[in-house]
Amino acid sequence: MFNNLIDFYLKSHPITLGVLVILSVYFIILNWVFFYRLLSLNNWYAKENSSLESLLLGSATVSELSFLNHFIKTSTNVTKEILDLALLAATKEATKGLSILSIFASTTPFIGLFGTVVSILDTFTHIGQSSGSMSIISSGVSDALVATAAGIFVAIFAYTYHQILKRKSYELIGFIQMQNEAILARRAR
């Protein structure tokens, strides 16, 4: 196994190796973004769920831990506009990190493909310089496709993480919207 890695390293084009390094860094970053955002969204989700439950059970206002609390405390008259502003601010906060996951999901297959194309061009150059047999071609192409596979691998995780966080954000904003409606309904009475 170790010998295969050394052999791959020695035969690969430097650009292909650079592409694999870039994709590795992307993979580390996207995992960090995903787990950091997931933990913070889960924590926030629990606070908003608790606040909504207390509102539905008859509480006069939102919980101290609710995102809406700051907007309600700073205003002498809570209006629909202030609550809509709070909802927009919460949406902005909840969707942080989604753009980088989206960018990674859409660009990593192309980065991997770039590494593959450069490696295949390198293989054809070596074939032209020597009496190329089928084993040289197949070996070069199979090594080149590692970059494409790595790009697709990273893209799968980036897209999946993006969808999970997007759904979690949507549910969180739903809780805040329900709290907005409950507050407005209480004020109308």
Buried (B, 14 or more C-beta within 10 A) or exposed (E): EEEEEEEBEEBBBEBBBBBBEBBEEBBEBBBEBBEEBBEBBEEBBEBBBBBBEBBEEEBEBBBEEBBBBEBBEEBEEBEEEBBEEBBEBBBEBBBBBBEBBBBBBEBBBEBBBBBBBBBBBBBBEBBEEEEBEEEBBEBBBEBBBBBBEBBBBBBEBBBBBBEBBBEBBEBBBEBBBBBBEBBEEBEEE
